[in-house]
Amino acid sequence: MSETTATATARDLGSVSNQNRLRYAKDSAARYVVLTGGLGVIVALLLIFVYLLSQVAPLFAGADLKPRQTYALPGGEGRTLHIAAEEQGEMGLRLLDTGDAVFFDLFDGTPKATLKLPLGDRRIAAISDVNAESALLAAELSDGSVLMFRHKYALSYPNDKRVITPSLDYPYGEASLPFLAATGRNLAVRDNDGKILLVAADAANTVHLKGYEATTSFTGETSFGPSGESSFSPAVDAQLLLLSPLQDWLYVIDQSRGRIAFYRLHGADAPTLVETRDVGASVQDARFLAGGISVIVAQADGRISQWFPSRNNKGDFVLSRVRDFRLSDNDPITALGAEQRRRTFAAGDAHGNLSLFYATSGRNLLEEKLFDEPVAQLAFNPRAGVLVAVGAKGAVRSFDVRNAHPEVSFTSLWRKIWYESYDQPQYIWQSSSASADFEPKFSLVPLSIGTLKGAFYAMIFAIPVAVLGAIFTSYFMSPELRQVVKPSVEVLAALPSVILGFLAGLWLAPFVETDLPGVFLALLFLPLSIPVFGYLWMRMPARVRHAVPPGWEAVLLVPVIGLVVWACFQAAQPVEALVFGGNMQAWMDAKFGIGYQQRNALVVGIAMAVAVIPVIFSIAEDAIFGVPRHLTLGSLALGATPWQTLVGVVLPTASPGIFSAIMIGMGRAVGETMIVLMATGNTPVTDFSLFTGMRTLAANVAVEMPESEVGSTHFRTLFLAGLVLFLFTFFINTLAEVVRQRLRRKYSNI
């Protein structure tokens, strides 16, 4: 070998070596880029999960009490009838039977002011909460009359320092209202739009009712006059009376025997006994929760039961025992205190322990030791940020309360809850209402069912069309026609879902409602017409069949499908008149009790199928078309027919890709928002009926998130709905990947 040749060879080897090193460098760089990108995706998903979890976690935190100083009950000697705290939680009120209203500092117990009720030489026998929101109270005096008053707190800022000035206000005048000839054992008073109803029991166990009504003169002066009175003998010993805020129900409670007589009121006329119920133990105390519908009853056995009116199967009102709460040591309950704006209530026992409960969710929020003596009284301020506890020996402790999200528990999210004004436990999502007495309902079950319902009906329509279309396009269709069909279907995927939702809501839903029999005839005969046409085509003369190039037979189906659809809708009206009496919706309702809503799961299924079909079709078609050619040719060479080759070779080999396509399409259907938002009534129901609407997790977040208060229970529950949707899609994708890998291993040796 010459020197020149050797030099050239060395130069070529050096060039190849440089190329190899460059190739290896590129491979290493690509490997690290892909690895970094993959890790970045995983980190991004983890960060999303962590963020959602950080927003959701506070929902399940319990309540927390921050104690202030302990001090002796301020004010003079006398029996304490009422304890209250003002809005800011800085000043408290102690009302004595002498008529003294002692206002004191809730931080250290320093008396701030003492005001006197206009009693003369009379004393207060009993106090009734008339309206907790307006701090309106009624005092039954020793002569049997009733004085109504409220405690008020004026804010001023002299020298930029906030000063709270307490006062007593008499909205109906300082004169007491005549009621009983002598002092009763207890008192219940309610004011409903100027109509006052007084209820009390005397020593002979006779319950008296007396009504007063406001009248306004031409000069604008308001006065009160009697509107009626009556009395009756209750079915139980009237040791405790509770009157509902709307003056429609009266609870007469025999505390010693543990019985409740439930009455329907008719103004000041004699009430009607609805029923008498046994509590199961003697009653220590009872009071209304916020809203004035539920009554909590403290029992001597350490249980607290919740009761409210509901209707039975006959439509008659009954008194229902809804749920029970139990103190940890089953000690006798000595005090109850309820929040004014939520269903949270506090219970104190004979050993000085405090427990906080939330009625609707059934949560035990807190248990804490307060005193070495029984708890005598408990009171929240209107904002429920401060709790005042009074011991039996006169010790006072006030606490700053942190109780942000008592409404949410696992039970309230995923199990049936018996809500006020409902006749039985139900799954309900209803986050807001126009009524101040409303209790939020945060069940995620209707939203989860709606999500599965929408995806289920969408996949019923999408899977057969997309998968069978992918099989025909990739395996039987001519290459020229495939180059037209596949891009056309993929372009459909670019159609915005808001357009599909708009068309589904404004055009498809009314069309389906008007021509429902035609829709069902088309759904029935279209799948049948295609194989029938194929069978007839195979029976055509050979010269006719050969006139159509192989793989172009699908073009002939276009007029056939159009003709079948036209015939179905032409026959719809006669079929509806003959079979369904002229109205298919009314027939379904009368025959099977199936109601029909215009925007329903059928409309959503069709619209979402249009959005999902291109995704499933494109991926499945690529998977089938990508089956190695030598596999199909080998099968055909061994004598298998094209159909046998498709079933035995092509589909098993492509099954991982087909399954992935279906699962990706399902993920798209589960997360779809705009179509569901615009094509359904957005009603959170819990049935799988094809003819009713639904609300999905994604649509619910889209609708309610802009209106929710940041950091509120509603806000965090929407994040929880997003977390559930995230976990659900993660589960679907993980399951799809596991199944795909198993299918891939199973058919990798074909």
C-alpha positions in Angstrom: 0.0 0.0 0.0 1.4 3.4 -1.0 1.9 6.2 1.4 -0.8 8.3 -0.3 -3.4 5.5 0.0 -2.5 4.9 3.7 -2.9 8.6 4.4 -6.3 8.6 2.7 -7.4 5.6 4.6 -6.4 7.1 7.9 -8.2 10.3 7.0 -11.4 8.3 6.2 -11.1 6.4 9.5 -10.7 9.6 11.4 -13.7 11.1 9.7 -15.8 8.1 10.5 -14.6 8.2 14.1 -15.6 11.9 14.3 -19.0 11.1 12.9 -19.5 8.4 15.4 -18.5 10.6 18.3 -20.9 13.3 17.0 -23.6 10.7 16.7 -23.0 9.4 20.2 -23.0 13.0 21.5 -26.4 13.6 19.8 -27.8 10.4 21.2 -26.6 11.3 24.7 -28.0 14.8 24.4 -31.4 13.5 23.1 -31.5 10.9 25.9 -31.0 13.6 28.6 -33.4 16.0 26.9 -36.1 13.2 26.8 -35.3 12.2 30.4 -35.5 15.9 31.5 -38.7 16.4 29.7 -40.3 13.3 31.2 -39.1 14.2 34.7 -40.5 17.7 34.1 -43.9 16.3 33.2 -43.9 14.1 36.3 -42.8 17.0 38.5 -45.5 19.3 37.0 -48.2 16.7 37.7 -46.9 16.3 41.2 -47.0 20.0 41.8 -50.6 20.2 40.5 -51.5 17.4 42.9 -49.7 19.1 45.8 -51.4 22.4 45.0 -54.8 20.8 44.9 -54.2 18.9 48.1 -53.0 22.1 49.8 -56.3 23.8 48.9 -58.4 20.8 50.0 -56.7 19.8 53.2 -58.1 22.6 55.4 -61.6 21.2 54.7 -61.0 18.3 57.0 -59.2 20.2 59.8 -61.1 20.3 63.1 -62.0 23.4 65.1 -59.5 25.1 67.3 -60.0 27.2 70.5 -57.6 29.9 71.6 -58.4 30.7 75.3 -58.4 34.1 76.8 -58.3 34.9 80.5 -60.4 33.1 83.1 -62.3 35.4 85.5 -65.3 35.5 87.8 -68.7 36.3 86.5 -69.0 40.2 86.6 -72.0 42.1 88.0 -74.1 42.0 91.1 -75.8 39.2 92.9 -78.6 37.5 91.1 -79.5 34.6 88.9 -78.0 34.7 85.5 -80.7 34.2 82.9 -78.9 35.0 79.7 -75.3 35.3 78.3 -74.5 36.9 75.0 -71.5 38.3 73.1 -71.5 41.2 70.6 -70.5 41.0 66.9 -66.8 41.9 67.4 -66.4 39.4 70.3 -65.0 42.1 72.6 -68.0 42.7 74.9 -70.3 40.3 76.7 -73.7 40.7 78.3 -75.0 39.1 81.5 -78.7 39.5 82.1 -79.8 39.0 85.7 -83.3 38.2 87.1 -83.2 41.6 88.8 -83.4 43.3 85.5 -79.7 44.4 85.4 -78.0 44.1 82.1 -74.2 43.9 82.8 -71.9 44.6 79.9 -68.3 43.4 80.4 -65.0 43.0 78.6 -64.7 39.5 77.2 -60.9 39.5 77.5 -60.6 40.2 81.2 -64.1 40.4 82.6 -63.9 44.2 83.4 -67.5 45.6 83.8 -68.1 48.3 81.1 -71.7 49.3 81.8 -74.8 48.3 83.8 -78.2 49.2 82.4 -81.5 48.6 84.0 -84.6 47.2 82.4 -87.8 49.2 83.2 -89.3 46.6 85.6 -90.2 48.7 88.6 -90.5 46.3 91.5 -91.0 43.3 89.3 -88.4 40.6 88.5 -87.7 38.5 85.5 -89.0 35.0 85.6 -87.9 33.7 82.2 -86.0 34.8 79.1 -86.9 33.8 75.5 -84.8 34.3 72.4 -87.1 36.0 69.9 -84.7 36.7 67.1 -81.0 35.8 67.5 -80.0 37.8 64.4 -81.4 41.0 65.7 -80.5 40.2 69.4 -84.2 40.5 70.3 -85.2 39.0 73.6 -88.4 38.7 75.6 -88.6 38.7 79.4 -91.5 37.2 81.2 -92.0 39.3 84.3 -93.2 38.3 87.8 -96.7 39.7 87.1 -97.1 37.5 83.9 -96.5 40.3 81.4 -93.8 40.2 78.7 -91.2 42.9 77.9 -89.4 42.8 74.6 -86.1 44.4 74.2 -82.8 44.1 72.3 -79.2 44.8 73.2 -77.3 47.0 70.8 -73.7 48.1 70.3 -72.7 51.4 68.7 -69.2 51.7 67.2 -67.4 55.1 67.4 -63.8 56.1 66.7 -62.7 59.0 68.9 -59.0 59.7 68.4 -58.9 56.8 65.9 -59.6 54.4 68.7 -62.6 52.0 68.4 -65.1 52.4 71.2 -68.1 50.1 71.7 -71.0 51.7 73.5 -73.8 49.2 74.6 -77.4 50.1 74.9 -80.9 48.6 75.3 -83.5 49.2 72.7 -87.3 48.7 73.0 -88.7 48.3 69.5 -92.3 47.8 70.8 -92.1 50.3 73.6 -91.0 50.1 77.2 -94.4 49.0 78.3 -94.7 45.2 78.8 -97.4 43.2 76.9 -100.1 41.7 79.1 -100.1 37.9 78.9 -100.7 35.6 82.0 -102.4 36.4 85.2 -99.5 34.9 87.0 -95.9 33.9 86.2 -95.6 30.9 83.9 -93.0 28.1 84.2 -91.4 28.9 80.9 -91.8 31.2 77.9 -91.5 31.1 74.1 -91.9 34.2 72.0 -91.5 34.8 68.2 -91.9 37.9 66.1 -92.7 37.2 62.4 -93.2 40.3 60.3 -94.9 42.3 63.0 -97.0 39.4 64.3 -95.9 38.4 67.8 -96.9 35.1 69.4 -96.5 34.4 73.1 -96.6 30.9 74.5 -96.2 29.8 78.1 -97.4 27.1 80.5 -98.9 27.8 83.9 -98.6 25.7 87.1 -101.7 23.7 86.1 -99.9 22.5 83.0 -102.1 24.5 80.7 -100.4 26.1 77.7 -101.5 29.6 76.8 -101.1 31.3 73.5 -101.6 35.0 72.8 -101.0 37.0 69.6 -100.2 40.6 69.0 -100.2 42.4 65.6 -98.7 45.7 64.6 -100.9 48.3 63.1 -99.6 51.5 61.5 -101.6 54.7 61.6 -101.8 57.4 58.9 -99.2 59.4 60.9 -96.7 56.5 60.7 -97.0 55.5 64.3 -96.9 51.8 65.1 -98.9 50.2 67.8 -99.6 46.7 68.9 -103.0 45.2 69.6 -104.1 41.6 70.6 -104.9 39.4 67.6 -106.3 36.4 69.5 -105.6 34.0 72.3 -106.3 30.4 73.3 -105.2 27.7 75.7 -105.0 23.9 75.7 -103.9 21.0 77.8 -100.8 19.4 76.2 -100.3 15.7 75.7 -97.2 15.8 78.0 -96.0 17.8 80.9 -95.0 21.2 79.5 -91.6 21.7 81.2 -90.0 23.2 78.1 -91.5 25.1 75.1 -89.9 25.8 71.7 -91.7 27.9 69.1 -90.4 28.0 65.5 -89.5 31.4 64.0 -92.3 31.2 61.4 -94.8 30.4 64.2 -95.9 27.2 62.5 -94.6 24.5 64.9 -94.6 24.2 68.7 -92.6 21.7 70.6 -93.8 20.8 74.1 -91.2 18.8 75.9 -91.6 16.8 79.1 -88.0 16.8 80.3 -88.3 14.3 83.2 -90.0 11.6 81.0 -88.1 12.4 77.8 -91.1 13.0 75.6 -91.9 15.6 72.9 -95.4 16.6 71.8 -95.3 18.1 68.3 -98.0 20.6 67.4 -99.0 22.4 64.2 -99.9 26.0 65.0 -102.7 28.1 63.5 -101.9 31.6 64.7 -103.0 32.2 68.3 -105.8 29.5 67.9 -105.5 26.2 69.6 -102.9 24.1 67.9 -103.3 20.6 66.3 -101.3 17.7 67.8 -99.2 16.0 65.1 -97.6 13.2 67.2 -95.9 12.5 70.4 -92.3 11.0 70.4 -90.2 9.4 73.0 -86.6 10.7 73.2 -85.2 7.7 74.9 -83.9 9.5 78.0 -84.7 12.5 80.2 -84.1 15.8 78.5 -81.6 18.2 79.9 -82.1 21.0 77.4 -83.3 21.7 73.9 -83.0 24.6 71.4 -83.2 25.5 67.8 -80.3 25.5 65.4 -79.7 28.3 62.9 -82.6 28.7 60.6 -85.2 27.6 63.2 -86.0 24.2 61.5 -83.9 21.7 63.4 -84.1 21.2 67.2 -81.3 19.7 69.1 -82.2 17.8 72.3 -79.6 17.2 75.0 -80.3 13.9 76.8 -79.2 12.7 80.3 -77.4 9.7 78.7 -74.8 11.9 77.0 -76.5 11.9 73.6 -77.7 14.8 71.6 -80.5 14.1 69.1 -81.5 16.3 66.1 -85.2 16.5 65.1 -87.1 18.4 62.4 -90.5 18.1 60.6 -90.7 16.0 57.5 -93.4 14.2 55.5 -94.1 10.5 55.5 -95.1 8.3 52.6 -98.7 9.6 52.9 -97.6 13.2 52.7 -98.4 13.9 56.3 -96.1 15.9 58.5 -94.2 13.9 61.2 -91.4 14.7 63.6 -88.3 12.9 62.5 -85.3 12.0 64.5 -82.6 12.6 62.0 -79.2 11.9 63.7 -77.6 11.5 67.1 -74.4 12.9 68.6 -72.6 11.5 71.6 -70.2 12.9 74.0 -67.1 10.9 74.5 -67.7 10.0 78.2 -71.5 9.8 78.0 -71.7 12.4 80.8 -74.9 14.3 81.4 -75.1 17.4 79.2 -75.6 20.6 81.2 -75.4 23.4 78.6 -76.0 23.9 74.9 -75.0 26.8 72.7 -75.7 27.2 68.9 -74.2 29.4 66.3 -76.5 32.0 64.7 -75.6 31.5 61.1 -74.5 27.8 60.8 -75.5 24.5 62.2 -72.6 24.3 64.6 -73.4 23.9 68.2 -71.5 23.5 71.5 -72.3 21.1 74.3 -70.9 21.2 77.9 -71.2 18.3 80.4 -71.2 17.8 84.1 -67.4 17.4 84.3 -66.6 20.7 82.6 -65.9 19.3 79.1 -66.8 21.0 75.9 -67.6 19.4 72.5 -68.3 21.1 69.2 -70.5 19.5 66.6 -71.8 20.3 63.2 -75.3 19.0 62.7 -75.5 18.4 58.9 -72.1 16.8 58.4 -72.3 14.9 61.7 -68.7 16.0 62.6 -67.4 16.1 66.1 -65.1 19.1 65.6 -63.5 19.4 69.0 -63.4 18.0 72.6 -61.7 20.1 75.3 -61.7 20.4 79.1 -62.9 23.8 80.2 -63.6 23.7 83.9 -63.4 21.6 87.0 -67.1 22.2 87.5 -70.2 21.7 85.3 -70.6 23.9 82.3 -73.7 26.1 83.0 -74.0 28.3 79.9 -72.6 28.6 76.4 -72.9 31.4 73.9 -71.4 32.3 70.5 -71.1 35.8 69.2 -73.0 36.4 65.9 -69.9 35.8 63.8 -69.1 32.5 65.7 -65.6 33.7 66.2 -65.9 33.9 70.0 -67.4 31.3 72.4 -68.3 32.3 76.0 -68.5 29.5 78.6 -69.8 30.0 82.2 -69.2 27.4 84.9 -71.7 26.4 87.5 -69.7 28.2 90.2 -69.5 31.5 88.3 -66.2 31.1 86.4 -66.1 32.6 82.9 -63.9 31.6 80.0 -64.0 33.1 76.5 -62.3 31.6 73.5 -61.4 32.7 70.0 -62.8 30.0 67.8 -61.3 28.9 64.5 -63.9 26.7 62.8 -63.6 27.5 59.1 -65.1 24.4 57.3 -67.4 22.4 59.6 -69.9 21.6 56.8 -67.6 19.1 55.0 -66.9 15.5 56.1 -66.5 12.2 54.3 -70.2 11.5 55.1 -71.5 14.8 53.7 -69.4 14.3 50.5 -70.1 10.7 49.7 -73.1 9.4 51.6 -76.8 10.3 51.7 -77.6 13.1 54.1 -81.0 14.0 55.5 -81.2 17.7 55.0 -83.7 20.1 56.6 -87.0 20.3 54.7 -86.4 17.0 52.9 -88.4 13.9 53.5 -85.5 11.4 53.4 -81.7 11.2 53.1 -80.5 12.2 49.6 -77.4 13.0 47.6 -77.6 16.7 46.8 -75.3 19.4 45.5 -76.7 22.9 46.2 -74.0 25.3 47.1 -76.1 28.5 47.4 -79.6 29.8 47.9 -81.5 33.0 48.3 -82.6 32.1 51.8 -80.4 33.0 54.9 -81.7 29.8 56.5 -80.1 27.7 53.8 -77.7 25.0 54.7 -75.1 24.2 52.0 -75.2 20.8 50.4 -71.8 19.6 49.1 -72.4 16.0 48.0 -70.0 15.1 45.2 -72.0 11.9 44.3 -74.3 13.7 41.8 -71.4 15.3 40.1 -69.4 12.1 39.9 -72.4 10.2 38.6 -73.0 13.0 36.1 -69.4 12.7 34.9 -69.6 9.0 34.5 -73.0 9.3 32.9 -71.9 11.8 30.2 -68.8 9.8 29.4 -70.7 6.5 29.3 -73.3 7.6 26.8 -70.6 9.4 24.7 -68.5 6.3 24.5 -71.6 4.2 23.6 -72.0 6.3 20.4 -68.3 6.9 19.8 -66.6 3.5 20.2 -68.5 1.6 17.6 -68.3 4.3 15.0 -64.7 5.3 15.6 -63.2 1.8 16.0 -65.1 0.1 13.2 -64.4 3.2 11.0 -60.7 2.9 11.8 -60.7 -0.8 10.9 -62.4 -0.3 7.6 -60.3 2.8 6.7 -57.0 1.2 7.4 -57.6 -2.3 6.2 -60.3 -2.3 3.5 -60.3 1.2 2.1 -58.3 2.1 -1.0 -55.2 4.3 -0.4 -56.6 7.1 -2.5 -59.9 7.2 -0.5 -58.0 6.8 2.8 -56.0 9.9 2.0 -59.2 11.9 1.8 -61.2 10.3 4.7 -58.5 10.2 7.4 -57.5 13.9 7.2 -61.2 14.9 7.0 -62.0 13.1 10.2 -58.9 14.5 11.9 -59.9 18.0 10.9 -63.2 17.4 12.8 -61.1 17.2 16.0 -60.1 20.8 15.6 -63.7 21.9 15.9 -64.0 23.9 19.2 -66.1 22.1 21.8 -67.9 25.4 22.5 -69.3 25.2 18.9 -70.4 21.7 19.4 -72.1 22.7 22.7 -73.7 25.6 21.0 -75.2 23.5 18.2 -76.2 20.7 20.6 -78.0 23.1 23.0 -79.7 25.4 20.4 -80.4 23.0 17.5 -79.9 19.3 18.4 -81.8 19.3 21.7 -85.0 20.9 20.3 -84.7 18.6 17.2 -84.4 15.5 19.2 -87.3 16.5 21.4 -89.5 17.1 18.4 -88.4 14.0 16.4 -87.6 11.5 19.2 -89.2 8.5 17.5 -87.2 9.3 14.3 -84.0 9.5 16.3 -84.6 6.0 17.8 -85.6 4.6 14.4 -82.4 5.9 12.9 -80.3 4.5 15.8 -82.0 1.2 15.2 -82.0 0.9 11.4 -78.7 2.6 10.6 -76.6 -0.2 12.2 -78.8 -2.8 10.4 -78.8 -1.1 7.0 -75.0 -1.3 6.6 -74.6 -5.1 6.9 -77.8 -5.6 4.9 -76.4 -3.4 2.1 -73.1 -5.3 2.3 -74.9 -8.6 2.0 -77.0 -7.4 -1.0 -73.9 -6.0 -2.6 -72.1 -9.3 -2.4 -75.1 -10.9 -4.2 -74.9 -8.4 -7.1 -73.6 -9.6 -10.5 -69.9 -9.7 -10.8 -69.8 -7.1 -13.6 -71.7 -4.7 -11.3 -69.4 -5.3 -8.4 -66.3 -5.1 -10.5 -67.4 -1.7 -11.9 -66.5 -0.2 -8.5 -62.8 -0.2 -7.8 -61.7 -2.3 -4.7 -61.8 -0.2 -1.6 -64.3 2.3 -2.9 -67.4 0.5 -1.8 -67.8 2.8 1.2 -68.7 5.6 -1.2 -71.9 3.7 -2.1 -72.9 3.7 1.5 -73.3 7.5 1.6 -76.6 7.6 -0.3 -77.8 4.5 1.5 -77.2 6.1 4.9 -78.9 9.3 3.7 -81.9 7.4 2.4 -82.3 5.3 5.6 -82.1 8.4 7.8 -84.7 10.2 5.6 -87.0 7.2 5.7 -86.7 6.9 9.5 -87.8 10.5 10.1 -90.5 10.3 7.5 -91.9 7.2 9.3 -91.5 8.8 12.8 -94.8 10.6 12.9 -97.0 7.7 11.8 -95.1 5.4 14.2 -95.5 7.8 17.1 -99.3 8.1 16.4 -99.7 4.4 16.0 -97.6 3.0 18.9 -97.2 5.9 21.4 -100.6 7.6 21.1 -99.1 10.7 19.3 -96.7 11.6 22.1 -93.7 9.4 22.9 -92.5 11.5 25.9 -96.0 11.4 27.5 -96.3 7.7 26.8 -92.9 7.0 28.5 -93.9 9.0 31.5 -97.4 7.4 31.8 -96.2 3.8 31.1 -92.8 3.7 32.9 -92.6 6.9 34.9 -89.6 8.1 32.7 -89.6 11.8 32.5 -88.1 13.7 29.6 -86.0 16.8 29.7 -85.1 18.6 26.5 -81.4 18.9 27.3 -80.5 15.3 28.4 -77.9 12.6 28.3 -79.0 11.5 24.8 -78.2 15.0 23.4 -74.9 15.1 25.3 -73.9 11.6 24.2 -74.4 12.5 20.5 -72.6 15.8 20.8 -69.7 14.5 22.9 -69.4 11.5 20.5 -68.7 13.9 17.7 -65.9 15.4 19.7 -64.5 12.1 20.8 -64.7 10.1 17.6 -61.8 11.9 15.7 -59.5 11.2 18.6 -60.3 7.5 18.9 -60.5 7.1 15.1 -57.1 8.7 14.4 -55.1 6.7 17.0 -56.9 3.4 16.4 -56.4 3.8 12.6 -52.7 4.5 13.0 -52.4 1.4 15.2 -54.1 -0.9 12.8 -52.4 0.6 9.7 -49.1 0.2 11.5 -49.3 -3.6 11.8 -46.3 -5.0 10.0 -47.1 -5.9 6.4 -45.3 -9.3 6.6 -47.8 -10.4 9.2 -50.8 -9.9 7.0 -49.1 -11.2 3.9 -48.0 -14.3 5.8 -51.5 -14.9 7.0 -52.9 -14.6 3.6 -50.2 -16.8 2.1 -51.2 -19.5 4.6 -54.7 -19.5 3.2 -56.5 -17.2 5.6 -59.2 -15.0 4.3 -58.8 -11.2 4.7 -61.5 -11.3 7.4 -59.7 -14.1 9.2 -56.5 -12.2 8.9 -58.1 -9.1 10.4 -59.6 -11.0 13.4 -56.7 -13.3 14.1 -53.7 -11.2 13.3 -54.3 -7.5 12.7 -56.6 -6.7 15.6 -54.7 -8.6 18.3 -51.5 -6.9 17.1 -53.1 -3.5 17.1 -55.1 -4.1 20.3 -52.7 -2.1 22.6 -53.1 0.9 20.3 -56.9 0.5 20.0 -57.3 0.2 23.7 -55.2 3.3 24.2 -57.3 5.2 21.7 -60.5 4.2 23.6 -59.1 5.2 27.0 -57.8 8.6 25.6 -61.2 9.2 24.2 -62.8 8.3 27.5 -60.4 10.8 29.2 -61.5 13.5 26.8 -65.2 12.7 27.5 -64.7 12.7 31.3 -63.0 16.1 31.2 -65.3 17.7 28.7 -66.7 21.0 29.9 -68.3 23.2 27.3 -70.5 20.6 25.6 -71.9 19.4 29.0 -72.3 23.0 30.1 -74.3 24.1 27.1 -76.2 20.9 26.2 -77.6 19.9 29.6 -79.8 21.5 32.2 -76.8 21.3 34.6 -78.9 19.6 37.1 -77.0 17.5 39.6 -79.1 14.4 39.7 -78.1 10.8 40.6 -79.8 8.7 38.0 -78.5 7.2 34.7 -81.6 7.9 32.7 -81.0 8.7 29.1 -83.6 11.3 29.1 -82.5 13.5 32.0 -79.7 15.9 32.3 -76.7 15.9 34.6 -73.9 18.1 35.9 -70.3 16.9 35.7 -67.3 17.7 37.9 -65.6 19.8 35.2 -68.8 21.7 34.3 -69.5 22.4 38.0 -66.1 23.9 38.5 -66.4 26.0 35.4 -69.8 27.3 36.5 -69.3 28.0 40.2 -65.6 28.8 40.6 -66.0 32.4 39.4 -68.8 33.0 42.0 -67.1 31.4 45.0 -65.5 33.3 47.7 -61.7 32.6 47.9 -60.9 30.4 50.8 -64.5 29.6 51.6 -65.9 26.1 52.0 -67.5 26.3 48.6 -64.2 27.4 47.0 -62.2 24.6 48.6 -64.9 22.0 47.8 -64.6 23.0 44.1 -60.9 22.3 44.4 -61.8 19.0 45.9 -64.0 18.3 42.9 -61.0 19.1 40.7 -58.8 16.8 42.7 -61.4 14.0 42.3 -61.4 14.6 38.6 -57.6 14.6 38.5 -57.4 11.3 40.4 -60.1 9.8 38.3 -58.3 10.6 35.0 -55.0 9.5 36.5 -56.6 6.2 37.4 -58.0 5.8 33.9 -54.7 6.6 32.3 -52.8 4.3 34.6 -55.2 1.4 34.0 -55.0 2.0 30.3 -51.2 1.9 30.4 -51.2 -1.3 32.4 -53.6 -3.0 30.1 -51.8 -1.8 27.0 -48.4 -3.1 28.3 -50.0 -6.5 29.0 -51.6 -6.7 25.6 -48.3 -5.6 24.0 -46.4 -8.4 25.8 -49.1 -10.9 25.0 -49.1 -10.3 21.2 -45.5 -9.3 20.8 -44.5 -12.7 19.4 -47.1 -12.8 16.6 
